[in-house]
Amino acid sequence: MTNTTKNKIGHIVLFIVLCLLSVIIAFPFIWMILSSFKKSEEFYYLVPKLLPESFMLDNFKELIGKWNFLSYYKNSIFVTTFQVLTNLVIVLLSGYGFAHYNFKGKSFFFILILSSTMIPWVATIIPLYILANNLHLIDTMAGLMIPGMANAFNIFLARNFMTSIPTAYIESARLEGASEKRIFASIILPSVKPLISVITIQKMIDSWNAFQWPLLCVNSERLRTIPLAIAKLSSQYYDSYNLKMAAATLAIIPVLIIYVIFQKNFVEGISLSGVK
C-alpha cells in the first residue's frame, strides 16, 4: 500500500469521525428546535419521536402572548448589551495600561486582579448581595447589570495579548505628537480585533445565560431575564416542556447571530491566544 493510498484512507476515516462527532454535538440542538414545534403530550410518548406530528407555532404564540416573553427578551438584550460594551471598555483599557504603562503598584494590582479569578463565583454571592442591598440596588436594573460590567480573566487575557504589540510603535507615535486617545484608537484597537471577538462572544454568553445573580437580585416581574423566564415555566405541579423548548430556541438566536458575525476573528483570536 502506497503512502498516497494510506493518506487517502486516513483522510476518509478522519472525515467520518468528524461527521459522527458533529452529529453527536448537534443532536441536542436539533432535538430542541424540533421539539419547540411539538404539543405537550408528545413529550410523554413511551417511544420518543424526533419529528413533531405537525409543525405548529402555538408554543411561540403562547410564550409571546400569555407569558410576556418579549419583555424578558428585551431585558436580556439590554443587560447583555450593556455588560458586553462596558466589559470591552474596561478590559481593553486595563489591558493596555498593564501592558504598556509603568505606574506604582502595577504588579500588585495585576496580581490582585488575577487572584480574584481563583475565587469561585458562588463564594462571592452572599457578600455581593449584602453590598447591593446596602446600596439599595436589589430589584433594580443597575443592581442587575453592575456586577457583570468587567471580567478579571479578560483583563489578564487582554494584558497578555497586548504585550505582543511592539512598544516602538507606541513610542514613535508619541514622538510624532499623537495623543494617547489617537494611539489607542489607531494602533491598539486595530491590532486586537481577534481579542475583541473572543471577549465579546465569551462575555455575551456569560451575560445571556446568567441565572444565579438575577435570581437573587430580581424580585419584580418587569426585570426578569430569559433564564428566569424559562425557569418560571416549571412549577411544583407541571413542566411545560414544549414551552421550554420554544423559549430555549428563541434564546439561542442572538448568540448564533453574534457568533456568525465574529466567527472569523474569534477563531483567529483563539489561535493567537494559544500561541502567545
Buried (B, 14 or more C-beta within 10 A) or exposed (E): EEEEEEEEEEEEEEEEEEEEEEEEEEEEEEEBBBBBBBEBEBBEEEEEEEEBEEEBEBBBEBBBEEBBBEBBBEBBBBBBBBBBEBBBEBBBBBBBBBBBEEEEEEEEBBEEBBEBEEEEEEEBBEEBBEEBBEEEBBBBBEBBBBBBBBBBBBBBBBBBBBBEBEEEEBEEBEEEEBEEEEBBEEBBBEBBBBBBBBBBBBBBBBBBBBEEBBBBBBEEEEBBBBBBBBEBBEEEEEEBBBBBBBBBBBBBEBBEEBBEEBEEBBEBBEEBBEEE
